[in-house]
Amino acid sequence: MRHLKKILFATAILAMVAVAPAQTQTPSRNALPLKAVPSKTLTPQQKFVLDTVKLAISLPEPDPQDRLRVLASAANVVSSIDRRMARNLRREGTRIESELIQLGKTPAVSLMSLGQADCASAQSFVENVPETSVVAAEQALIGAVTTCPKQTLQIVARRLSAALEKKIVAPRALMATAQAMGIKSPWSQTHFEKLFGSLPDSNDSSAEAQNFAAFYAQMAADVDKEVATKTGLEMLEWLAKMNDIPLRVLSVNIVSGAMKHALGEKGFQAALEANVTAASLVRNTENSGTKGGVERPPLESASVLAAMKQQGADQSDRLREMPAGQRAREAAAHGFAAGNSSEKQQSATYFDMAFAAVDEVWESRTPEQNAAAVVEEVSEAAAQIDPMNAMTRAQQLRDPSAQAIAMLAVARVVASKGALSSQPLNHTEGVVH
């Protein structure tokens, strides 16, 4: 009942603003910061955003990963309206992020990596990261040493050192810490050498190959040549044990190029002559004539421009044959295109399909899939056409977490456009976001 009253109140605001004449206000040079403005001075749009955020964060999210997603999005949406609320949301999110990391789970969203935690919270956060969880916490540790080095750098350095002793390696966090410490500092020089003597199993950690190679390339020219030779050969031997995949080719090219730069061509060739495994790997890679790369899953996207060109012919049958994620995005693109052409009924039909597909995506999601992104893209596309209708659709999604994410996406559009009336976007091409 409480949620229903809030929904009705928010809808009433939307209806009033939709028929109200637009007004242009010039802010006073002496205007108070937004956080100091009494709530009664909020615009209808700001109040709508604030009420939506309150309702979204009040919905139950039993999965802490979903709760973290909602808190991160809510803090971002409300930050320009109520900084105190945003700060409290970020603190709760940072606490959940810390708890997930202590369990060895990689957070779905990292407030720490975005620099959204205050330095006191950042210090508490890194103090509670177990050395066995530095890989799961890697992105957060990078954020901590980047934004709050005074409070966190020495703590992060100790955590990474302890983990390295157990052959638990977070290469990007080590790179960030070495940069913060200074590439030529004793800590950075020592841990550079230790890392390549503590590399984990190459196939179990093949996804990190490029990061290990990048760390070598970052520091090889600034260490003693004997160390650069030793560590470079250790890295090449490690890569030789990997399965022959494009990422290995890329990493070999990075390491061999960095060795040539650090040792000179003669020094590089002399190093290879002393190591048959490394020499064979480099030679075979060079002979392959490929540069390698990172294998990524295909990215689903929907072109609004393509949808605009297909206007006039009903695409429903074609859309129904698509997988749920692609169907959601494509239907949303067609819904936007139809709405932008004032074909309201056709737009509604496409958005019916899009939001139904969102429910399918959410129910069948896996940790590897970014289902939240699909929810956001569809909701934002609908909000660009009619925020009030989009909010209603968001609240009708089956899962409370999906509801919250969708509602916040609508609020984000309202906040960015500064209006709630049903107005089309100014652009007509690109990808629906």
C-alpha positions as CSV (number, residue, x, y, z in Angstrom):
1,M,0.0,0.0,0.0
2,R,2.8,2.4,0.9
3,H,4.5,1.7,-2.5
4,L,1.2,2.2,-4.3
5,K,0.7,5.6,-2.8
6,K,4.2,6.6,-3.9
7,I,3.6,5.3,-7.4
8,L,0.3,7.2,-7.6
9,F,2.0,10.4,-6.3
10,A,4.8,10.1,-8.8
11,T,2.3,9.5,-11.6
12,A,0.4,12.6,-10.6
13,I,3.5,14.7,-10.8
14,L,4.1,13.3,-14.3
15,A,0.6,14.1,-15.4
16,M,0.8,17.7,-14.1
17,V,4.1,18.4,-15.8
18,A,3.1,16.9,-19.0
19,V,0.4,19.5,-19.5
20,A,2.3,22.4,-17.9
21,P,3.8,25.0,-20.1
22,A,7.6,25.0,-20.4
23,Q,9.4,27.7,-18.5
24,T,13.0,28.8,-18.8
25,Q,14.7,29.9,-15.6
26,T,18.1,31.6,-15.4
27,P,19.9,30.5,-12.2
28,S,21.1,33.3,-9.9
29,R,24.8,33.8,-9.6
30,N,24.3,33.7,-5.8
31,A,22.2,30.6,-5.8
32,L,22.9,28.2,-3.0
33,P,24.4,24.8,-3.7
34,L,21.7,22.2,-4.5
35,K,22.3,20.3,-1.3
36,A,21.4,23.4,0.7
37,V,18.2,24.2,-1.1
38,P,15.0,23.3,0.9
39,S,13.0,20.5,-0.5
40,K,10.0,22.8,-1.3
41,T,12.2,24.5,-4.0
42,L,12.8,21.3,-5.9
43,T,11.4,21.3,-9.4
44,P,8.7,18.7,-10.3
45,Q,11.3,16.8,-12.3
46,Q,13.7,16.8,-9.4
47,K,11.0,15.7,-7.0
48,F,10.0,12.9,-9.3
49,V,13.6,11.7,-9.5
50,L,13.9,11.8,-5.7
51,D,10.7,9.9,-5.1
52,T,11.6,7.3,-7.7
53,V,15.0,6.8,-6.1
54,K,13.4,6.3,-2.7
55,L,10.9,3.9,-4.0
56,A,13.5,1.9,-6.0
57,I,15.8,1.5,-3.0
58,S,12.9,0.4,-0.8
59,L,12.2,-2.6,-3.0
60,P,13.5,-6.0,-1.8
61,E,16.7,-7.3,-3.4
62,P,17.7,-10.5,-1.8
63,D,20.7,-11.0,-4.0
64,P,23.5,-8.6,-2.6
65,Q,24.9,-8.2,-6.2
66,D,21.5,-6.8,-7.3
67,R,21.3,-4.6,-4.2
68,L,24.8,-3.3,-5.1
69,R,23.7,-2.5,-8.6
70,V,20.6,-0.6,-7.4
71,L,22.5,1.4,-4.8
72,A,25.2,2.4,-7.4
73,S,22.6,3.5,-9.9
74,A,20.5,5.3,-7.3
75,A,23.5,7.2,-5.9
76,N,24.5,8.3,-9.4
77,V,20.9,9.4,-10.3
78,V,20.3,11.3,-7.1
79,S,23.7,12.8,-6.6
80,S,22.9,16.2,-8.2
81,I,19.7,16.5,-6.2
82,D,20.5,15.2,-2.7
83,R,24.2,14.7,-2.0
84,R,23.6,13.5,1.5
85,M,21.4,10.7,0.3
86,A,23.9,9.8,-2.5
87,R,26.7,9.7,0.1
88,N,24.6,7.3,2.3
89,L,23.7,5.1,-0.6
90,R,27.4,4.9,-1.6
91,R,28.4,3.9,2.0
92,E,25.8,1.1,2.0
93,G,27.0,0.0,-1.4
94,T,30.7,0.1,-0.3
95,R,29.8,-2.1,2.7
96,I,28.1,-4.7,0.5
97,E,31.0,-4.6,-2.0
98,S,33.4,-5.3,0.9
99,E,31.2,-8.2,2.2
100,L,31.2,-9.8,-1.3
101,I,34.9,-9.5,-1.6
102,Q,35.5,-11.0,1.8
103,L,33.5,-14.0,0.5
104,G,35.8,-14.1,-2.5
105,K,33.1,-12.9,-4.9
106,T,33.8,-10.3,-7.6
107,P,31.3,-7.4,-7.2
108,A,29.0,-6.8,-10.2
109,V,29.6,-3.1,-9.7
110,S,32.5,-1.5,-7.9
111,L,31.8,1.9,-6.2
112,M,35.4,1.9,-5.1
113,S,36.7,1.6,-8.6
114,L,34.6,4.6,-9.6
115,G,36.0,6.7,-6.9
116,Q,32.6,7.2,-5.3
117,A,33.6,6.2,-1.8
118,D,35.0,8.8,0.6
119,C,38.5,8.2,1.8
120,A,37.5,7.1,5.3
121,S,35.3,4.4,3.8
122,A,38.1,3.5,1.3
123,Q,40.6,3.0,4.1
124,S,38.1,0.8,6.0
125,F,37.4,-1.1,2.8
126,V,41.0,-2.0,2.0
127,E,41.7,-2.9,5.7
128,N,39.0,-5.6,5.4
129,V,40.2,-7.1,2.1
130,P,41.7,-10.6,2.8
131,E,44.9,-11.3,1.0
132,T,43.2,-14.3,-0.5
133,S,40.6,-12.0,-2.1
134,V,42.9,-9.5,-3.8
135,V,41.9,-10.8,-7.3
136,A,38.2,-10.3,-6.6
137,A,39.0,-6.9,-5.1
138,E,41.4,-5.9,-7.8
139,Q,39.3,-3.2,-9.4
140,A,38.4,-1.7,-6.0
141,L,42.0,-1.7,-4.9
142,I,42.9,0.2,-8.1
143,G,40.2,2.8,-7.3
144,A,41.4,3.1,-3.7
145,V,45.1,3.8,-4.5
146,T,44.1,6.1,-7.3
147,T,41.7,8.3,-5.4
148,C,42.8,8.0,-1.8
149,P,46.6,7.1,-1.9
150,K,47.3,8.8,1.5
151,Q,44.9,6.6,3.3
152,T,45.1,3.3,1.4
153,L,48.4,3.0,-0.5
154,Q,50.5,1.4,2.2
155,I,47.6,-1.0,3.2
156,V,47.1,-2.1,-0.3
157,A,50.8,-2.6,-0.8
158,R,50.9,-4.9,2.2
159,R,47.8,-6.9,1.0
160,L,49.4,-7.4,-2.4
161,S,52.7,-8.4,-0.9
162,A,51.1,-11.0,1.3
163,A,49.1,-12.4,-1.6
164,L,52.1,-12.6,-3.8
165,E,53.8,-14.8,-1.3
166,K,51.0,-17.3,-1.8
167,K,51.2,-16.9,-5.6
168,I,47.9,-15.0,-5.7
169,V,48.5,-12.3,-8.3
170,A,46.4,-9.2,-9.1
171,P,48.6,-7.7,-11.9
172,R,46.5,-4.6,-12.6
173,A,46.4,-3.7,-8.9
174,L,50.2,-4.3,-8.7
175,M,50.6,-1.9,-11.7
176,A,48.5,0.8,-10.1
177,T,50.3,0.4,-6.8
178,A,53.7,0.5,-8.4
179,Q,52.7,3.7,-10.2
180,A,51.5,5.3,-7.0
181,M,54.7,4.2,-5.2
182,G,56.9,5.3,-8.0
183,I,58.2,2.9,-10.7
184,K,61.8,3.2,-9.4
185,S,60.8,2.8,-5.7
186,P,62.3,-0.2,-3.8
187,W,58.8,-1.7,-3.4
188,S,58.0,-1.5,-7.1
189,Q,61.4,-2.9,-8.2
190,T,61.2,-5.8,-5.7
191,H,57.6,-6.7,-6.5
192,F,58.2,-6.5,-10.2
193,E,60.8,-9.3,-9.9
194,K,58.7,-11.2,-7.4
195,L,55.6,-11.3,-9.6
196,F,57.3,-13.0,-12.5
197,G,58.8,-15.6,-10.1
198,S,55.3,-16.2,-8.7
199,L,53.2,-16.6,-11.8
200,P,50.2,-18.9,-11.3
201,D,49.3,-21.8,-13.6
202,S,49.3,-20.4,-17.2
203,N,46.1,-22.0,-18.4
204,D,44.2,-21.4,-15.2
205,S,45.2,-17.7,-15.5
206,S,45.3,-17.3,-19.3
207,A,42.8,-14.4,-19.1
208,E,45.4,-12.4,-17.2
209,A,48.2,-12.9,-19.8
210,Q,47.8,-9.5,-21.3
211,N,47.9,-7.8,-17.9
212,F,51.0,-9.7,-16.9
213,A,52.6,-8.7,-20.2
214,A,51.5,-5.1,-19.8
215,F,53.1,-4.9,-16.3
216,Y,56.3,-6.2,-17.8
217,A,56.2,-3.6,-20.6
218,Q,55.5,-0.8,-18.1
219,M,58.6,-1.5,-16.0
220,A,61.1,-3.4,-18.0
221,A,63.0,-0.3,-19.1
222,D,63.3,1.0,-15.6
223,V,64.8,-2.1,-13.9
224,D,68.3,-3.5,-14.0
225,K,68.9,-5.2,-17.4
226,E,69.7,-8.5,-15.7
227,V,66.3,-8.3,-14.0
228,A,64.6,-7.3,-17.3
229,T,66.2,-10.3,-19.0
230,K,65.3,-12.8,-16.2
231,T,61.7,-11.7,-15.8
232,G,61.1,-11.4,-19.6
233,L,62.3,-15.0,-20.1
234,E,60.1,-16.2,-17.2
235,M,57.1,-14.5,-18.7
236,L,57.9,-16.1,-22.2
237,E,58.3,-19.5,-20.6
238,W,54.9,-19.0,-18.8
239,L,53.3,-18.1,-22.1
240,A,54.8,-21.1,-23.9
241,K,52.8,-23.3,-21.5
242,M,49.5,-21.6,-22.5
243,N,47.1,-23.0,-25.1
244,D,47.7,-21.4,-28.5
245,I,45.0,-18.7,-28.4
246,P,45.0,-15.1,-29.9
247,L,45.6,-13.7,-26.4
248,R,48.9,-15.6,-26.1
249,V,50.1,-14.2,-29.5
250,L,49.2,-10.7,-28.3
251,S,51.0,-11.2,-25.0
252,V,54.2,-12.6,-26.7
253,N,54.3,-9.6,-29.0
254,I,54.0,-7.2,-26.0
255,V,56.7,-8.9,-24.0
256,S,59.2,-9.4,-26.9
257,G,58.7,-5.8,-27.9
258,A,59.3,-4.5,-24.4
259,M,62.4,-6.7,-24.1
260,K,63.8,-5.3,-27.3
261,H,63.3,-1.8,-26.0
262,A,64.8,-2.5,-22.6
263,L,67.7,-4.7,-23.7
264,G,68.4,-3.5,-27.3
265,E,68.2,-5.8,-30.2
266,K,71.6,-7.5,-29.4
267,G,70.7,-8.0,-25.8
268,F,67.3,-9.4,-26.7
269,Q,68.8,-11.9,-29.2
270,A,71.4,-12.9,-26.6
271,A,68.7,-13.6,-24.1
272,L,66.8,-15.8,-26.5
273,E,69.9,-17.7,-27.4
274,A,70.2,-18.7,-23.8
275,N,66.6,-20.0,-23.6
276,V,65.4,-22.5,-26.2
277,T,61.7,-22.4,-25.0
278,A,61.5,-18.6,-25.2
279,A,63.3,-18.5,-28.5
280,S,61.0,-21.0,-30.1
281,L,57.9,-19.2,-28.9
282,V,59.0,-15.9,-30.2
283,R,60.2,-17.3,-33.5
284,N,56.9,-19.2,-34.1
285,T,54.8,-16.2,-33.1
286,E,56.8,-13.9,-35.5
287,N,56.4,-16.5,-38.3
288,S,52.7,-16.7,-37.8
289,G,52.4,-13.1,-39.0
290,T,49.5,-12.4,-36.6
291,K,49.3,-9.8,-33.9
292,G,46.8,-11.6,-31.7
293,G,44.0,-10.1,-29.7
294,V,41.5,-10.5,-26.9
295,E,38.6,-12.8,-27.7
296,R,35.3,-11.2,-26.7
297,P,31.7,-12.4,-26.9
298,P,29.7,-10.7,-29.7
299,L,28.1,-7.5,-28.5
300,E,24.3,-7.3,-28.9
301,S,23.2,-3.9,-30.1
302,A,20.2,-2.3,-31.8
303,S,20.5,0.4,-34.4
304,V,17.9,3.1,-34.1
305,L,18.8,4.3,-37.6
306,A,18.1,0.8,-39.0
307,A,14.8,0.8,-37.1
308,M,13.9,4.2,-38.6
309,K,14.5,2.9,-42.1
310,Q,12.3,-0.1,-41.5
311,Q,9.3,2.0,-40.3
312,G,6.1,1.2,-42.1
313,A,6.5,-2.6,-42.0
314,D,5.6,-4.5,-38.9
315,Q,8.7,-6.2,-37.6
316,S,7.0,-8.2,-34.8
317,D,7.3,-11.6,-36.5
318,R,11.0,-11.1,-37.2
319,L,11.6,-9.9,-33.6
320,R,9.9,-13.0,-32.1
321,E,12.4,-15.3,-33.7
322,M,15.4,-13.5,-31.9
323,P,16.9,-14.6,-28.6
324,A,15.4,-12.6,-25.6
325,G,18.3,-10.2,-25.2
326,Q,18.5,-9.2,-28.8
327,R,14.7,-9.1,-29.1
328,A,14.5,-6.7,-26.1
329,R,17.0,-4.3,-27.6
330,E,15.7,-4.5,-31.2
331,A,12.1,-4.1,-30.1
332,A,13.1,-1.1,-27.9
333,A,14.8,0.5,-31.0
334,H,11.7,0.0,-33.1
335,G,9.5,1.3,-30.2
336,F,11.7,4.4,-30.1
337,A,11.6,4.8,-33.9
338,A,7.8,4.5,-34.0
339,G,7.3,6.8,-31.1
340,N,9.6,9.3,-32.7
341,S,7.4,9.2,-35.8
342,S,4.2,9.7,-33.7
343,E,3.1,6.2,-34.3
344,K,2.0,5.7,-30.7
345,Q,0.1,2.4,-31.1
346,Q,2.9,0.8,-33.0
347,S,5.4,2.1,-30.5
348,A,3.4,0.6,-27.6
349,T,3.3,-2.8,-29.3
350,Y,7.1,-2.8,-29.7
351,F,7.6,-1.8,-26.1
352,D,5.2,-4.5,-24.9
353,M,7.5,-7.0,-26.7
354,A,10.6,-5.3,-25.4
355,F,9.6,-5.4,-21.7
356,A,8.3,-8.9,-22.0
357,A,11.7,-9.9,-23.3
358,V,13.3,-8.1,-20.4
359,D,11.4,-10.4,-18.0
360,E,12.8,-13.4,-20.0
361,V,16.3,-12.1,-19.9
362,W,16.2,-11.5,-16.2
363,E,14.7,-14.9,-15.3
364,S,17.3,-16.8,-17.3
365,R,20.3,-14.6,-16.6
366,T,23.7,-16.0,-15.7
367,P,26.7,-14.4,-13.9
368,E,28.4,-13.9,-17.2
369,Q,25.5,-12.0,-18.7
370,N,24.9,-8.3,-18.1
371,A,21.1,-8.6,-17.7
372,A,21.0,-5.2,-15.9
373,A,22.3,-3.5,-19.0
374,V,19.4,-4.9,-21.1
375,V,16.9,-3.6,-18.4
376,E,18.5,-0.2,-18.5
377,E,18.6,0.1,-22.3
378,V,15.0,-0.8,-22.8
379,S,13.8,1.4,-20.0
380,E,15.8,4.4,-21.1
381,A,14.5,4.0,-24.7
382,A,10.9,3.9,-23.5
383,A,11.5,6.9,-21.2
384,Q,12.8,9.0,-24.1
385,I,9.4,8.6,-25.7
386,D,7.1,8.7,-22.7
387,P,8.5,8.8,-19.2
388,M,5.2,8.2,-17.5
389,N,4.4,5.1,-19.6
390,A,8.0,3.9,-19.1
391,M,7.7,4.1,-15.4
392,T,4.4,2.2,-15.4
393,R,6.1,-0.5,-17.5
394,A,9.1,-0.6,-15.2
395,Q,6.9,-1.2,-12.2
396,Q,5.2,-4.1,-13.9
397,L,8.4,-6.1,-14.4
398,R,8.1,-9.4,-12.4
399,D,11.3,-9.2,-10.4
400,P,11.7,-6.4,-7.8
401,S,15.4,-6.0,-8.6
402,A,14.6,-5.6,-12.3
403,Q,11.8,-3.1,-11.3
404,A,14.3,-1.0,-9.3
405,I,16.9,-1.0,-12.1
406,A,14.3,0.0,-14.7
407,M,12.8,2.7,-12.6
408,L,16.2,4.3,-11.9
409,A,16.9,4.2,-15.7
410,V,13.7,6.1,-16.3
411,A,14.6,8.6,-13.5
412,R,18.1,9.0,-15.1
413,V,16.5,10.1,-18.4
414,V,14.1,12.5,-16.7
415,A,17.0,14.0,-14.7
416,S,19.1,14.4,-17.9
417,K,16.4,15.8,-20.1
418,G,14.9,18.0,-17.4
419,A,11.4,17.4,-18.6
420,L,8.7,14.7,-18.2
421,S,6.6,15.4,-21.2
422,S,6.5,12.9,-24.1
423,Q,9.1,14.4,-26.4
424,P,11.2,12.5,-29.0
425,L,15.0,12.4,-29.0
426,N,16.9,14.9,-31.1
427,H,19.0,12.3,-32.7
428,T,17.8,9.5,-34.9
429,E,20.7,7.2,-35.2
430,G,23.1,5.1,-33.1
431,V,22.6,2.5,-30.5
432,V,19.9,2.5,-27.9
433,H,21.5,2.9,-24.5
